[in-house]
Amino acid sequence: MENNELLEMVRNKAQGWLTKSYDEDTRKQVQALLDNEDPTDLIEAFYKDLEFGTGGLRGIMGVGSNRMNIYTVGAATQGLSNYLNKEFSHLDQIKVVIGHDCRNNSRKFAEISADIFSANGIKVYLFEDLRPTPEMSYTIRKLGCQSGIILTASHNPKEYNGYKAYWDDGAQMIAPHDRNTIAEVNKIRNASKIKFKGNKALIEIIGKEIDEQYIRDLTTISLSPEAIQRHHDMKIVYTPIHGTGVKLVPETLKAYGFTNIIHVPEQDVVSGDFPTVVSPNPEEPAALAMAVEKAKETDAELVMASDPDADRVGAAIKNNEGEWVLINGNQTCMLYIYYLITRWKESGKIEGKEYIVKTIVTTELIRTIAEKNGVEMYDVYTGFKWIADVMRKNEGKKSYIGGGEESYGFLAEDFVRDKDAVSACALLAEIAAWAKDQGLTLYQLLQRIYVEYGFSKEVGIFVVKKGKSGAEEIEAMMKNFRENPLKEIAGSNVTYFYDYASLKGLSYADNETLTLDMPTTSNVLQFYTEDNTKVSIRPSGTEPKIKFYCEVHSKVNSIEDLPAAEKAAEEKINQIKASLGI
């Protein structure tokens, strides 16, 4: 589209937001965008409509169709209401759960959504205050609801907010429900179609009672209560990074039996401005810096942090020299899977119908652990809704052990259908206690896994490309990698190339075209090489980024071999970056 055409299109779209269907403040802001000589902000606000991606609706807050505001949230809720009323017309009462995180406007968006659902005759269970995303998922199943939403932008910067939509199994929506909901949302062309005037009789406030049930159910997945009892006073530093984990994670740790939980008081303050961090992302060292300092002051053994909606967990542990190091999402996922499978085996619970799930960009070392222990493994797309999809299909037939992804998400229980930092924090503390029983630190347990199953190093490289021009750059990069696939990466020949957008692959050795067995297409490319290197490339579904996932492997015979393996892996990663041109 030419620039003049684009500008005309967004101006026409913006003019539609000047009608009486929109409040006075919104109209003033839109008019200011139209009056500005520089059309950049106008274009960014209106050049497209927010769409459901791997994490639902997510965007920068502000006026416009491409922004999070009461009208885009309202259109999403009205569209979802329309779809629910069609899909569940046979029910006497359709029910939904609404939760929200600590972000600016989250409570406002949650209350407006409650009004819209109720105006459409739908019963609403609205949490009294901020709550973790996994608890909302839990509540859908617990209260027999048909859907649920949570207002959150997960770990995005403070300018963002988001809207995740869930189905009756407690998982984020996938096809056909996501597509059908979007179709209904797209029919809402202006604010006059949104029923903002709620029916208070259909809105029920929920809170403490659900919290207690959720925590009680989480304690049922504990596998080593005796180890916790022996090491109950282990010093654990936990930070919610201003978010929803502030109450439930410490309470769950206590319910598990841990008695020495150390807080970071400045980060217990609930705030959508995230005053102590640039970004509330537990993947980033800066977000854990204050917690690590607290651990040094108190001589703690474990540091854990959850993101604003408490579905992701980041952790830091001491290495063999007593220095604090962050463990990445692949390593935490590997620790969880190793521990769960080991304890299930020791408890005699492995009977041949157990399974785990990981995403295609998560370390292949997890596959090795599962296969060597006779546990089935499923590989799915990025986004926990795909892990939940496997759980739904296997419900009542096979036993779920756990599932996770490299982006710091894990789920150990089957009564929740999204990643859960509340249970993940409790479980990681339990693993630390279990390791202590064997005279090991978590770091030494990780080393033991590498020696037993092989060493791997995974590095994610995320290239930020903001706005419309950035989206076009990302599209061009994906097109180039797709049409000119790499034949060699870091000096090793490519053996397999997979394109999940076409569900076709190529075996270089056999010059054979392969068909990929996946439930739908996805804009992901993968390369495997002769030396077991894996490179995955995908645009983010929730952020203006193109993501490169690099994974290298080597065999080590002892713990003494690990430093050399680590150094060689770092050199290899640098060579991979050069091959990719990033």
C-alpha positions, -999 to +999 in steps of 0.1 A: +000+000+000+014+034-010+019+059+018-008+083+006-033+054+004-023+042+039-027+077+053-061+081+037-072+048+051-061+055+087-076+090+086-109+076+075-107+050+102-098+076+128-127+098+117-150+069+128-137+074+163-150+110+165-187+099+167-208+101+199-204+064+204-169+072+218-163+092+250-152+128+250-116+121+262-111+095+234-125+119+208-101+146+219-071+123+217-081+111+183-086+146+170-051+156+183-036+127+163-055+139+132-043+175+137-007+165+142+014+174+111+035+143+117+012+113+109+034+087+125+015+083+157-018+083+138-006+055+115+007+034+144-027+038+163-049+029+133-031+011+105-044-023+117-067-039+143-052-058+173-054-095+166-052-127+187-017-141+185+000-168+206-009-148+237-042-133+227-048-096+223-018-074+233-006-039+225+004-005+237-023+013+257-038+044+240-065+054+216-069+037+182-078+003+167-042-009+171-041+001+208-054-014+241-083+007+253-119+003+265-131+000+229-107-026+216-112-045+249-149-039+246-151-052+210-132-083+220-155-089+249-186-082+228-174-105+200-166-133+225-200-128+242-217-132+208-198-163+201-204-178+235-242-172+231-241-190+198-219-219+208-236-226+242-272-216+234-284-249+248-272-239+283-296-222+308-267-200+320-233-194+303-206-185+328-172-168+325-143-159+349-125-126+347-090-120+362-065-093+359-029-084+368-013-053+383-010-033+351-023+002+347-060+000+335-062-038+341-089-034+368-108-009+346-107-032+316-117-062+338-148-043+352-158-031+317-155-066+304-177-079+333-203-053+324-203-063+287-206-100+295-234-095+319-252-071+295-252-101+271-268-123+297-236-141+307-229-149+344-195-134+355-172-145+383-149-114+387-119-117+410-120-091+438-084-080+430-054-090+409-048-127+406-023-150+387-033-161+352-030-198+362-055-193+390-080-179+365-074-210+343-080-232+374-112-214+382-128-220+348-126-257+354-134-254+391-166-234+386-177-252+353-174-221+332-175-219+294-148-193+291-126-169+309-104-139+302-075-123+320-063-087+315-025-089+313+004-082+291+025-108+308+061-096+310+059-068+284+070-033+294+047-010+313+032+007+282+015-026+273-017-043+283-034-074+270-064-097+269-061-135+270-092-155+261-098-191+274-122-219+266-141-243+289-112-266+295-092-237+311-068-233+281-063-204+258-085-207+227-073-225+196-091-233+164-119-232+157-128-211+187-101-184+183-110-179+146-147-179+153-143-153+180-121-131+158-148-133+131-174-121+157-150-094+169-144-082+134-182-077+130-180-050+157-172-021+134-178+007+159-185+013+196-223+015+192-223-023+188-208-028+222-232-034+252-214-014+279-243-012+304-239-042+327-263-063+347-250-062+383-272-092+392-251-114+370-217-103+384-203-122+414-171-112+431-148-141+441-115-143+459-103-159+491-122-191+489-109-199+454-074-190+466-076-215+494-089-243+471-062-235+445-034-236+470-048-268+486-049-285+452-014-274+444+000-291+475-013-324+461+015-324+434+043-324+460+064-355+456+090-351+483+073-338+515+099-356+537+128-337+520+109-304+526+104-313+562+141-319+566+151-286+549+120-265+557+142-236+568+162-234+536+165-196+528+144-188+497+143-152+482+111-146+462+101-115+443+068-110+424+083-080+405+053-058+416+028-084+402+002-109+411+025-135+427+029-113+458+003-132+478-001-166+464+035-177+458+046-171+494+014-187+507+019-218+485+055-221+496+043-221+532+016-246+524+043-269+510+062-266+543+089-239+536+093-216+566+121-192+556+108-171+527+126-139+523+109-110+505+122-080+485+099-054+501+103-028+474+091-053+448+062-065+469+046-031+461+019-038+435+024-013+407+017-012+369+046+013+366+071-014+378+092+012+396+122-009+404+128-025+369+130-013+333+111-045+322+093-069+346+106-099+327+121-127+348+141-138+318+163-107+321+191-104+347+182-068+356+147-079+368+163-103+393+191-080+404+174-068+437+165-103+446+200-116+441+214-087+462+189-098+489+201-133+486+237-122+491+228-102+522+209-131+537+231-160+525+200-176+508+202-207+486+176-200+460+162-169+442+129-170+423+109-144+405+075-144+388+063-121+360+034-097+365+007-123+359+026-151+377+027-176+349+065-175+342+093-181+367+129-170+366+155-183+390+191-178+402+213-203+420+248-205+434+275-221+412+303-242+427+323-211+434+294-196+454+286-170+427+250-163+418+241-173+383+208-172+365+194-204+350+175-201+318+141-214+308+155-245+291+175-254+322+145-249+346+123-270+323+150-297+322+152-297+360+115-300+364+112-329+338+142-347+353+129-344+388+093-354+380+102-384+359+128-395+385+103-392+414+075-408+394+098-437+387+109-440+423+072-440+434+063-467+410+040-444+390+055-450+356+032-476+339+038-469+302+010-444+296+028-413+309+038-384+288+055-350+289+052-320+265+076-294+253+076-268+225+096-272+193+120-244+203+128-260+237+159-280+243+161-315+227+178-327+259+143-331+274+135-355+246+166-376+256+156-376+293+120-388+284+130-414+259+157-430+282+131-433+309+103-448+288+081-417+289+064-404+257+072-369+246+051-345+225+066-316+206+042-287+200+042-251+188+052-222+210+024-210+232+011-230+262-023-234+245-006-261+224+006-280+255-030-277+269-043-291+235-023-323+241-036-325+276-071-321+264-067-349+238-051-373+263-075-366+292-087-398+307-064-419+285-028-410+295-011-395+325+004-360+323+037-356+341+046-321+331+051-297+303+071-266+296+088-242+272+121-223+270+103-190+277+103-198+315+069-214+316+061-248+332+030-267+344+032-297+367-005-301+374-033-312+351-061-292+368-047-260+354-043-255+316-017-227+314+018-222+326+019-217+363+046-198+383+028-205+416+032-243+414+066-239+395+081-219+424+069-244+449+082-273+428+116-256+422+120-251+460+111-288+465+137-299+439+163-278+459+153-296+491+154-330+474+188-323+460+200-312+494+190-346+507+215-361+483+242-336+492+238-316+460+230-280+452+207-272+423+237-262+403+253-296+409+221-314+401+221-296+367+257-307+362+247-343+370+219-342+343+244-329+317+268-357+325+241-384+324+222-371+293+246-349+274+255-313+275+235-286+257+236-249+255+207-228+243+208-191+235+178-170+223+186-140+202+157-116+199+159-088+173+135-059+180+118-043+150+091-018+161+060-005+144+047-010+109+082-007+092+096-032+118+068-057+110+077-054+073+114-060+080+106-091+100+084-104+072+112-098+047+137-117+069+114-147+072+108-146+034+145-147+028+153-176+052+123-195+037+132-190+001+169-193+005+173-219+032+208-223+048+229-252+036+255-249+063+255-234+098+287-227+118+307-251+096+282-280+099+260-292+070+223-288+074+206-322+075+169-311+079+150-280+071+114-276+084+089-250+073+059-251+096+040-225+075+037-251+047+041-281+070+068-293+046+104-304+054+134-313+035+159-341+042+191-329+027+209-363+028+180-381+010+169-350-010+134-360+002+104-338+009+088-345+043+054-338+057+052-323+092+026-338+115+012-307+133-024-296+141-021-264+121+005-242+103+028-217+121+053-192+109+084-210+121+115-223+104+139-249+118+173-261+108+191-292+121+228-299+113+251-329+113+266-320+147+231-319+163+228-281+162+193-268+161+183-233+150+147-221+151+134-188+137+100-172+143+084-138+146+070-132+181+032-134+183+031-109+211+060-085+207+077-066+178+106-091+176+120-118+154+134-146+175+163-169+168+167-200+191+202-216+189+210-249+205+243-268+204+251-302+219+282-322+230+289-353+251+307-350+284+321-378+304+325-361+338+317-328+356+353-318+349+346-318+312+318-292+316+338-259+315+355-269+282+321-279+268+306-246+279+335-226+263+332-246+230+294-240+230+299-203+233+323-202+204+298-223+184+269-199+192+290-170+179+296-189+147+259-196+143+252-158+147+276-151+119+259-178+097+225-162+104+238-127+097+227-114+131 
